[in-house]
Amino acid sequence: MSEQLFNKVMTWAKAEEAIRVIIVEGSRARRDHAIDRFSDYDLNLYVTDVTRFTQDDTWIAQIGQIWAMEKEADPDGVFSRLVLFEGGQDIDFKLLPIHMLHEFVRQQILPDDYHRGYKVVLDKEGITSQLPPPSYKAAPKRKPSEDEFLYAVNVFWFELFHLVKYLHRGELWCVKVRDSGIKRRLLQMIEWHAQAQHNWDYDTWIVGKYMQAWVEPEMWQAFGGIFARFDKEDSWRAVRTLMPLYRRLAGETARQLNYSYPDEMDRAISEFILGNSPL
């Protein structure tokens, strides 16, 4: 993103009394994985009144010409505006109440995203100097409980069974919709597998970023066979490749964690799928 657009943000923010602090997180605040010309700005705006910036989005147009925008609200009630400006420049604005930042200082804690790095670019409160410094490492991961692990395995096989039903019907679009959820469950197990093999501080990033650097080379090569074309025969091939890969990942993770693995469920669903496979 051009410095010109960032400077417009800063000029606008300095004049807005409700904006008290701006902190940069993400790629532009980390020390590793250098930014490129496609790197966006992740700006955390700590404000006195979040609703002022969420009920009326006209403030964004004061910064630049908007091409497209996505509105988000996470389960914790944090609002975001992901904005693509003219020229292909994007900024992710996260809107946070200023009292939240004061609470971080009071408790001497950092939100998970700040552990990798953060930069203060505006502070009208004079408070950010009291924040703990970043470690420039990922926030520690939490080991799943056995119930959480077994639930994840159950959902994977449940979803795969339903994908195969759509595949039999030739409903390829529905197959792809189901497959997206299955891949999320697979990614979760890939992360748990890597962390169980190493330790729970092992950095698996998010959404598969930099995966080639943190999974085994042999595992990385195996992933090439689990993605299919918009084609019935190729989708069956991918399903047959996916099943033993997931079984290996989940089974090895279970052994590392000293958890049980639902072999009977795996065997029953696998035999049903393979018994009805045209390949």
Secondary structure, DSSP 8 states (H G I E B T S, - for coil): --HHHHHHHHHHHHH-TTEEEEEEEGGGT-SSS---TT--EEEEEEES-HHHHHS-THHHHTTS-EEEEEEEE-TT--EEEEEEETTTEEEEEEEEEHHHHHHHHHHT---GGGTT--EEEEESSS-GGGS----SS--------HHHHHHHHHHHHHHHHHHHHHHHHT-HHHHHHHHHHHHHHHHHHHHHHHHHHS-TT----STTTTHHHHS-HHHHHHGGGS---SSHHHHHHHHHHHHHHHHHHHHHHHHHHT----HHHHHHHHHHHHHT---
